[in-house]
C-alpha cells in the first residue's frame, strides 16, 4: 500500500491559519487590545522595535490602553510611531506615558471593518486552494513515477480535500468570531 507525506500540506494549512489570526488581530474593534500595536515600530536607539519591547502595554479599561515606556525619553518616538500608523485611535501623553483611546465604532466603520475581515478570510481561502492544488499535483507526480495505483491516488486526493475542508471551517470560525467582536 502506497503512502503520501501530508506534512507539507499540514504545515501550509497551519501557516495560513496563523496568518489569518495575525491579520484579523490587526482589524480594530471598539475594544482596547494591545495586539493592535503589534505593527507599530517606533525608532529606538537607531533601530525600529516593537512597542512591547520598549514599554509596558496594559489595558486600562475596555476603551483605553496605557503605554509606559521604560525610558521616558522614548515617549515622543512612540507617540510619533502610533500617529504615523494611522490606527484610528486617540492619543494623549501625560507624566506616566501615553494613553491610547479607542473611539466608539460608527455603523459605517463597523461595515468597513466587517468587509476588511471578510476579505482577509477570502485571501486565506485562496491560499488554501493553492495548497490543495500543490498537494494534488504532488500526488499525480508520484502516480506518474509509478509509486501508487489509481485507488491510492483517489484516496489521497480525498484526504487532501478533507484536510482543506476542515481548514476552511477553521477559517470561517475565525471570521465569524471577528465579525461578532466588531458587531458588539
C-alpha positions as CSV (number, residue, x, y, z in Angstrom):
1,X,0.0,0.0,0.0
2,X,1.4,3.3,-1.1
3,X,1.7,6.3,1.3
4,X,1.8,10.0,0.8
5,X,3.5,12.6,3.1
6,X,0.9,15.2,4.1
7,X,3.3,17.1,6.4
8,X,4.0,19.8,3.9
9,X,0.2,20.4,3.3
10,X,-0.4,20.3,7.1
11,X,2.3,22.9,7.7
12,X,1.0,25.1,4.9
13,X,-2.5,24.9,6.3
14,X,-1.3,25.8,9.8
15,X,0.8,28.7,8.4
16,X,-2.3,30.0,6.6
17,X,-4.5,29.8,9.8
18,X,-1.8,31.6,11.8
19,X,-1.5,34.3,9.1
20,X,-5.3,34.9,9.3
21,X,-5.2,35.1,13.1
22,X,-2.5,37.8,12.8
23,X,-4.3,39.7,10.1
24,X,-7.6,39.6,11.9
25,X,-6.0,40.8,15.2
26,X,-5.0,44.0,13.3
27,X,-8.6,44.7,12.4
28,X,-9.6,47.1,15.2
29,X,-12.8,46.6,17.1
30,X,-14.2,49.0,19.6
31,X,-12.4,47.2,22.3
32,X,-8.9,48.1,23.6
33,X,-6.5,45.3,22.6
34,X,-2.7,45.5,22.9
35,X,-2.3,43.4,19.7
36,X,-3.3,46.5,17.6
37,X,0.2,47.9,18.5
38,X,2.0,44.8,17.1
39,X,2.7,46.5,13.8
40,X,3.8,49.8,15.4
41,X,7.6,50.1,15.5
42,X,9.0,53.3,16.9
43,X,12.6,54.5,16.2
44,X,14.5,53.5,19.3
45,X,18.3,54.0,19.7
46,X,18.8,53.9,15.9
47,X,16.6,50.9,15.0
48,X,12.9,50.1,14.9
49,X,11.5,48.0,17.7
50,X,8.0,46.8,18.6
51,X,6.3,48.9,21.3
52,X,6.0,46.0,23.7
53,X,9.9,45.7,23.6
54,X,10.4,49.2,24.8
55,X,7.4,49.8,27.1
56,X,4.8,48.1,29.1
57,X,1.4,48.0,27.5
58,X,-1.6,47.4,29.7
59,X,-5.4,47.6,29.3
60,X,-6.8,50.4,31.5
61,X,-10.4,49.8,30.6
62,X,-12.5,48.5,27.7
63,X,-11.6,51.5,25.6
64,X,-8.1,52.5,26.5
65,X,-4.5,51.2,26.8
66,X,-1.7,52.6,28.9
67,X,1.8,52.6,27.5
68,X,4.6,53.3,30.0
69,X,8.0,53.5,28.2
70,X,10.9,52.0,30.2
71,X,12.9,55.0,29.1
72,X,10.8,58.2,29.4
73,X,12.9,59.8,26.5
74,X,11.2,57.4,24.1
75,X,7.7,58.7,24.7
76,X,7.8,61.1,21.7
77,X,9.1,58.4,19.4
78,X,6.3,56.0,20.5
79,X,3.7,58.7,20.1
80,X,5.0,59.6,16.6
81,X,5.0,55.9,15.5
82,X,1.4,55.4,16.7
83,X,0.3,58.6,14.9
84,X,2.1,57.5,11.7
85,X,0.5,54.1,11.9
86,X,-2.9,55.7,11.5
87,X,-4.8,53.2,13.6
88,X,-7.8,55.4,14.1
89,X,-7.2,55.8,17.9
90,X,-6.9,58.8,20.2
91,X,-3.6,59.5,21.8
92,X,-2.8,61.5,25.0
93,X,0.5,62.0,26.7
94,X,0.9,62.6,30.5
95,X,3.7,62.3,33.1
96,X,3.4,58.5,33.2
97,X,3.5,57.8,29.4
98,X,0.8,57.5,26.8
99,X,-2.9,56.7,26.8
100,X,-4.4,55.2,23.7
101,X,-8.2,55.5,23.5
102,X,-10.4,53.6,21.2
103,X,-13.4,55.6,19.9
104,X,-16.9,54.1,19.7
105,X,-17.3,52.5,16.3
106,X,-19.8,54.1,13.9
107,X,-22.0,51.9,11.8
108,X,-20.1,52.8,8.7
109,X,-16.8,51.9,10.3
110,X,-18.2,48.6,11.5
111,X,-19.4,47.8,8.0
112,X,-16.0,48.7,6.6
113,X,-14.2,46.5,9.2
114,X,-16.5,43.6,8.5
115,X,-15.7,44.0,4.8
116,X,-11.9,44.0,5.6
117,X,-12.2,40.9,7.8
118,X,-14.2,39.1,5.1
119,X,-11.5,40.0,2.5
120,X,-8.8,38.6,4.8
121,X,-10.7,35.3,5.2
122,X,-11.2,35.1,1.5
123,X,-7.4,35.7,0.9
124,X,-6.7,32.8,3.3
125,X,-9.2,30.6,1.4
126,X,-7.5,31.4,-1.9
127,X,-4.1,30.4,-0.3
128,X,-5.7,27.1,0.9
129,X,-6.9,26.4,-2.6
130,X,-3.3,26.9,-3.8
131,X,-2.1,24.5,-1.2
132,X,-4.7,21.9,-2.3
133,X,-3.6,22.3,-5.9
134,X,0.1,21.8,-5.0
135,X,-0.7,18.6,-2.9
136,X,-2.8,17.2,-5.8
137,X,0.0,17.9,-8.3
138,X,2.5,16.1,-5.9
139,X,0.1,13.1,-5.7
140,X,-0.3,13.0,-9.5
141,X,3.5,13.3,-10.0
142,X,4.0,10.3,-7.6
143,X,1.5,8.4,-9.6
144,X,3.3,9.1,-12.9
145,X,6.6,7.9,-11.3
146,X,4.8,4.6,-10.7
147,X,4.7,4.8,-6.9
148,X,1.0,4.4,-6.5
149,X,-2.1,3.0,-8.1
150,X,-5.4,4.6,-9.0
151,X,-7.1,3.7,-5.8
152,X,-4.3,5.2,-3.7
153,X,-4.4,8.4,-5.8
154,X,-8.2,8.7,-5.3
155,X,-7.9,8.0,-1.6
156,X,-5.0,10.6,-1.2
157,X,-6.9,13.2,-3.1
158,X,-10.0,12.7,-0.9
159,X,-7.7,13.0,2.2
160,X,-6.3,16.3,0.8
161,X,-9.9,17.6,0.3
162,X,-10.9,16.6,3.8
163,X,-7.9,18.5,5.2
164,X,-8.8,21.6,3.1
165,X,-12.5,21.4,4.1
166,X,-11.5,21.2,7.8
167,X,-9.1,24.1,7.4
168,X,-11.9,26.2,5.6
169,X,-14.2,25.5,8.6
170,X,-11.5,26.8,10.9
171,X,-11.0,30.0,8.8
172,X,-14.8,30.5,8.8
173,X,-14.9,30.2,12.6
174,X,-12.1,32.8,12.9
175,X,-14.0,35.1,10.6
176,X,-17.3,34.7,12.5
177,X,-15.5,35.3,15.8
178,X,-14.1,38.6,14.4
179,X,-17.5,39.5,13.0
180,X,-19.1,39.0,16.4
181,X,-16.3,41.2,18.0
182,X,-16.9,44.0,15.5
183,X,-20.6,43.8,15.8
184,X,-20.7,44.2,19.6
